[in-house]
């Protein structure tokens, strides 16, 4: 894990220190970031002790995933498609394909639904399908599990656990028809409130006075 961090730091200084000047260089840099992230995540998962440091690292991972997924859906519904373009047209289809590729879910979509790209099915995959690691349902399920582990370790519960459970329960009892009827924008914004509230402040809510805080 530390080898990955140190190697990435050296590469950033020696290879990417001057930035990227062409589209090809930018593509290579983004690939470098992606591969480094995967190596770090894999080594952390396989080697770290299952203690508060590990659980907090998982909280950060799933919190960021949930927030990014919600923002991707929100941007798609409110920014990307120009007013003169039709929903379901070539540009709309291309944008949905790009969104699924950005979360590594294009193959998963076709595997799960066996359909051409349809906005409501894509939203269902990214919001409610907990078999997709980057879906909101999967992320909040993992947030609840890791917060519960921290709560057991420190012998207390807090607002973070209650808030995360509330969002998870809402996702478990939601249906795509209702989400589309009330608006995907409203649903994703409400579901991503966890990134604005109690989880970020959770350490101060659940730290025990009798235990030292881990080093950052």
CORPE-V595010 format. One line per field, one symbol per residue. ss: DSSP state (2 for helix, 1 for strand, 0 for the rest). A space follows every 10 residues. Layout:
ss=???
//
This chain:
ss=0222222222 2222000000 0022222222 2222222222 2222222000 0222222222 2222222222 2222222222 0000000002 2222222222 2200022222 2220000022 2222222000 0000022222 2222222222 2222000022 2222222222 2200022222 2202222222 2222200000 0222220000 000000
//
